[in-house]
Amino acid sequence: MSLANWKQAEKLVQRIERSIQAGNVFHAYIIEGDTCVDKVGFAKDMIKAILCSQAPGIGCDQCISCRKIDHDNYEDLFFLESDGLSVKDEAVFQLQEKLKLVPTGGQRNLAIIKDADTMTPRAQNRLLKTLEEPAPGTVILLLSENKENLLETIRSRCITYQLSGLGQEDAKLNMEKAEAVMEGVLEGYNFFKMKECLAKHVKSREDAFQLLDGLERVYRDFLVEKDLRGRLVKREDIFKNIAFIEEARRDLIMKVNYNYAIKNLIIKIGG
């Protein structure tokens, strides 16, 4: 798939296409989107658009570089992700060493850092050195669900692309799950009724991540009074519960049993 297939992000794709065709490729980007958004897929398509000689700015899906990227065997593209807990300092160091090498397949070294917002502070500070003095042609894409978990010094050295408008069908499903669970919280369901509600809507780790995305949207709607039910919840409790949701997300990333993580969350936000 090329960037041309991202119909829901047409304006963003046009912006990327214009900048690439004008030769304005930056050295670092943050791609932010919810769990349900295929950020890796978008990042790979963006890299194809940068490298493709047949359809620069969009990607042709047919040339050697496009096909290699699709099959994850492009020589100068490096992937980094969390080890289940976070992206560690040592992993960033190893990536930096690779990015110092002379490209073998083209003119650029490129990297996709999945789970970038889980980088430890030490790892972020190490990466900062590369962002401050990148080797010529280097392009780094940091994939994040919440860029606020990244240091301001990291964010200020990257261009951010928001993919929050994508995955609308999944987002709708997430909200339906979250609404059902929130109803139980606000109505004060007893333990057994809430357990039954969770069993209906959370049947896998992916469901758990989706529920967290939906609950965050619900609480943010409370904050801006888009949802008047928010008046039933103290403002300080809204912020506290959003923090509990992020804590549950970290638990899931750490491979904590998803049933335990979600039940623990509901106990906390249910008071």
Secondary structure, 3 states (H helix, E strand, C coil): CCHHHCHHHHHHHHHHHHHHHCCCCCCEEEEECCCCCCHHHHHHHHHHHHHCCCCCCCCCCCCHHHHHHHCCCCCCEEEECCCCCCCCHHHHHHHHHHHCCCCCCCCCCEEEECCHHHCCHHHHHHHHHHHHCCCCCCEEEEEECCHHHCCHHHHCCCEEEECCCCCHHHHHHHHHHHHHHHHHHHHCCCHHHHHHHHHHHCCCHHHHHHHHHHHHHHHHHHHCCCCHHHHHCCHHHHHHHHHHHHHHHHHHHCCCCHHHHHHHHHHHHCC
